[in-house]
Amino acid sequence: MLATGLVVFTLVDAAGLSLSRGRWAKILGLIIAGAELCLTVAVELGPWSVAAAALAGSGAAGLLGPWTRGWLRMRPAADGPGPRPMVLALGSLALVPVVAIASPSRLEVWHGVLGGGGVLLAWAYSRAQSWSLWGLRVALPILAVPAAAVSPPGGAILLGGVVLALVALAWTKEARLAIDPIDARLPRPRGGTPRGATIGGDE
């Protein structure tokens, strides 16, 4: 699940760098490269781990270099969702590698349920599905309880902290406005007849 999460985030970051060209893609790429470098320290050294460390270091150097200045936007998009909705969507997706870190020796069924629920809610929230916000607010902490119960003490604390942070973000105004339809926030037309006019009369 840890490898799956890293691959998924790498694909998301590649799409962000090539399509949206936002600053968040650069930050996410540096986080992924740092996580992969830390992972190579934790595993046994071998040809694949050395190659992965070299690629992660090259990717971090490329993102930190001057080559992205003309490609990435230096300012956020005017019609963008904002940083909090972005962190909420990516954080929900991050539950896949988080459950692997929380229980490194053995994964239970509830870990898979929590990780799968995070993927589903992240997808639905990115598609502006209204039910996904209530899923992040209510269903996600419910799924986290049994997953934390079958995790080691340190892993339970990690899961609890991540899920509480996501729930707090889901209750923010920015998270709600990011999936609200635009016409729902526009003022409604006034009813009635203008002063001095008659119903059915010519202007």
ABEGO torsion letter per residue (X at the ends): XAAAAAAAAAAAAAAAAAAAGBAAAAAAAAAAAAAAAAAAAABBBBAAAAAAAAAAAAAAAAAABAAAAAABBABBBAABAEAAAAAAAAAAAAAAAAAAAABAABBBAAAAAAAAAAAAAAAAAAAGBAAAAAAAAAAAAAAAAAAAAABBAAAAAAAAAAAAAAAAAAABAAAAAAABBAAAABBBBBBEBBBGBBBGBBX
